[in-house]
Amino acid sequence: MPVGEFCNRQVVIASPESDIVTIAKLMREYHVGDVVIVQNKGEARVPVGIITDRDLVIELLAKEVDLDAVTVSDVMSYELVTCQESIGLWDALKHMQGKAIRRLVVVSDSGSLVGILTVDDILDLLADEMTSLAKVALGQQVKEKRYKS
């Protein structure tokens, strides 16, 4: 199944010029741990970076940086790891593993933002699949009991 079918398409975004407090408020309002940084190129929103709650804590708060003195572009990860929405879920997972990342930005063939796939999304999907698989086994047991009666 293509990643485009599983990724979260409700991505919280901001521009590189955004201030840090705005980013933190977005994370709190939408209950997310990341904000994808985009630049508008015509009608397309092209991802250029990402900032995470960990970035805010490790790079700013722990170092007691004056939050008014920095913008998102000073802190965001520029080495953004992306994947095409058409690649398979397994390939995306292997890509995440190889890059040691928990979040993978999903883009269209033209490079515009489609969504984001997180480790938590994959765990939720796998948990649902495992539950369905367990129900198959349970259903088989119920069926066997009926035949024994």
N, C-alpha and C positions, 0 to 999 in steps of 0.2 A: 504494500500500500504506500502511495506517495506521502511524503511529509506534509504536503499542502493540505491533505485531508485531516491531519491530526494537530497541526500547529494551532496555537492560539492566535486568532486574527484580531483580537482586541488588544493591540499593543499600545502601551503608553509611550508617547514620543515627546521630544522637545528639540529645540534648535541648539547649536553649539554656543550661541550667545546667552543662553539661559543662565540665571544665577543659581547657585547651589541650594539656597533655601527653597526656591521654587521646585527644584528637582525633589528635594526631601518631602515637600508637601504633596507632590504628585504621587510619590511612593506611598505615603500614608493614606491619601484619599482613595487610591485604587488598590491598596493592599498588595503591592508588588515589590519585588526586590531589585528591579532594574527599570531603566528608562532607555529606550533606543533613541539615539541622537540622529536626526535626519536633516538633510538639506533638500529643499524643493528645487526640482529641475523640471520646469514646465509643470505639468500636471502630476508628475511622479514625485514620490517621497523616497529619496535614496538614503539608505542607512550609511552613516559615516563613522559611527562609534556607539559605544554603550557605556553607561555608568550604573554601577550597582551600589546597593546599600553598603556592601563591604568596602568599596572605593571611598565612600563618604567617611566611614569610620576609620579605616586604616590610613588613608592618605590625608585626611583633613582633621577630623576630630582628635585622633590620637596624637597628631603633631601640633595641635592647637593653632591651626591656620586660621587667620581672619577670613571668615566666609564671605565677607563683602569684597575681599581683595582678589577673589578667583571666580572664574566662570567655568561652565561645564567643559569647555574646550581645554582648560588647564588640567583637568582631572580624568576625562573620559579615556577609555581604551580605544586607541586608533587602530590597533590590529584586530579589527572586527572579523570574526569568523562567521561566514555565511554558508548557506547551501541553497541550491535551487529547489523550488517547491516540488519538482517532479522526481527527486531522488527518493529511494525507498527508505522506510523507517529504519531498517537494520543498518543501511549505509550511513544514515545520519548519526545513529548511535555510535558506530565505529569512528566516525569523524570526530564526534564529541570526545570520545575516549582518547583518540590519538592526540587531540589538542588539549586534553585535560581541562575541558570547559563544561559548565553546567547549563549554559544557555547558548542556543544556536539561532541566529537570525535567519529567517527564511525569506528568500527573494524570488522574484519572477525572472524570466529569461532576460528581461531588459534591465534587471538590477533594482527594480523598485521594491519597497517593503511589502511583504505579504503577511508575515506573522513572526512568531517566535516559538521555538520548541525548547522546553526546559526538561531537566531530569525529572522534576516533579510530574510534568505532563506524561512522560514515558512511564513512570512508576504507576500513576493512576490508570493508564491504559493497560499495563501489564496486570495490575490487580484486578481490573474488570475481566480481562481475558482468563485469568486464573480462576476467578469465581465462576465464570461460565464453564470452564473445564471441570471444576469440582462438581457442578450441577449435573454434568453429563455422567460422571461416575456415580453420583448419588442416584440419578434416574435409572441407571443400569441395575443398581442394587435393589431398588424398589421393584423393577420389572422382574428380576430373578425371584424375589420373594413371592410375587403373584403366581409364578409358574410352579413353585414348590407347594403352594396351597392346594 
